[in-house]
């Protein structure tokens, strides 16, 4: 009957929601010198996004990644100061503290 159909549908939803799934989140950020005044705000927003993902998808395995890019540097002495790309490989959500520490270590520079 109707009640068993509803119970079946609810069980299917519960089963679907209990499936372990993964979410990969990659942050791409302009790390050039012109972004210097915004870097702290960006880190705060990233922290808010991570908190929201944890609330909305508590059962998910979340992996975090970051790519920061800077302008191509034409002068060798500038190459020593800043790498053109800064990359944090995907890490498990359980290592969010280390990920946040890496984010806070980002320096802007170049172009």
C-alpha positions as CSV (number, residue, x, y, z in Angstrom):
1,X,0.0,0.0,0.0
2,X,0.8,3.7,0.2
3,X,2.5,3.4,3.6
4,X,4.9,0.7,2.5
5,X,5.7,2.7,-0.7
6,X,6.6,5.7,1.5
7,X,8.6,3.6,3.9
8,X,10.5,2.1,0.9
9,X,11.2,5.5,-0.5
10,X,12.4,6.8,2.9
11,X,14.7,3.7,3.3
12,X,16.1,4.3,-0.2
13,X,16.8,7.9,0.7
14,X,18.5,6.9,3.9
15,X,20.6,4.3,2.1
16,X,21.6,6.8,-0.5
17,X,22.5,9.4,2.1
18,X,24.6,6.8,4.0
19,X,26.8,6.0,1.0
20,X,30.2,7.2,1.6
21,X,31.2,9.6,-1.0
22,X,34.1,12.0,-1.6
23,X,34.4,15.6,-2.4
24,X,37.5,17.2,-3.9
25,X,37.8,20.9,-3.3
26,X,40.5,22.8,-5.2
27,X,41.1,26.5,-4.4
28,X,42.8,28.5,-7.2
29,X,44.2,31.8,-6.2
30,X,46.0,34.8,-7.7
31,X,49.1,35.2,-5.5
32,X,50.6,38.2,-7.4
33,X,51.6,41.3,-5.4
34,X,48.4,43.1,-6.3
35,X,46.5,40.6,-4.2
36,X,48.5,41.2,-1.0
37,X,45.8,43.2,0.7
38,X,43.2,40.5,0.1
39,X,45.1,37.3,1.1
40,X,43.9,37.3,4.7
41,X,40.3,37.7,3.7
42,X,40.7,34.9,1.1
43,X,42.0,32.6,3.8
44,X,39.1,33.4,6.0
45,X,36.6,32.7,3.2
46,X,38.3,29.4,2.4
47,X,38.0,28.5,6.1
48,X,34.2,29.4,6.0
49,X,33.8,27.2,2.9
50,X,35.5,24.3,4.6
51,X,33.3,24.7,7.6
52,X,30.2,24.8,5.5
53,X,31.2,21.7,3.5
54,X,31.7,19.8,6.8
55,X,28.2,20.8,8.0
56,X,26.4,20.1,4.8
57,X,28.2,16.8,4.1
58,X,29.3,15.3,7.4
59,X,29.6,11.8,6.0
60,X,31.7,12.8,3.0
61,X,35.4,12.3,2.7
62,X,36.7,15.7,1.7
63,X,40.1,16.2,0.1
64,X,41.6,19.7,-0.2
65,X,43.9,21.2,-2.7
66,X,45.3,24.6,-3.5
67,X,47.0,26.2,-6.5
68,X,48.4,29.7,-6.2
69,X,49.8,31.3,-9.3
70,X,52.0,34.4,-9.9
71,X,53.1,36.2,-13.0
72,X,55.9,34.8,-15.1
73,X,59.1,36.5,-13.8
74,X,61.5,37.8,-16.4
75,X,64.5,38.5,-14.1
76,X,66.5,35.6,-12.5
77,X,66.8,37.5,-9.2
78,X,63.0,37.6,-8.9
79,X,62.8,33.9,-9.6
80,X,64.6,33.3,-6.3
81,X,62.0,35.2,-4.4
82,X,58.7,33.7,-5.7
83,X,57.9,30.5,-7.5
84,X,55.4,31.0,-10.3
85,X,53.1,28.3,-8.9
86,X,52.4,27.2,-5.4
87,X,50.7,23.9,-5.0
88,X,49.3,22.0,-2.0
89,X,48.4,18.5,-3.0
90,X,45.0,17.1,-2.1
91,X,44.9,16.2,1.6
92,X,42.3,14.5,3.6
93,X,39.8,16.6,5.5
94,X,41.3,15.1,8.7
95,X,44.4,17.2,8.0
96,X,42.5,20.5,7.7
97,X,44.7,22.1,10.4
98,X,47.8,21.5,8.3
99,X,46.0,22.7,5.2
100,X,44.9,26.0,7.0
101,X,48.5,26.5,8.2
102,X,49.8,26.2,4.7
103,X,47.2,28.7,3.5
104,X,48.3,31.1,6.1
105,X,51.9,30.8,4.9
106,X,51.1,32.0,1.4
107,X,53.0,35.1,0.4
108,X,52.0,37.3,-2.5
109,X,54.6,38.6,-4.8
110,X,55.6,39.3,-8.3
111,X,53.5,41.1,-10.9
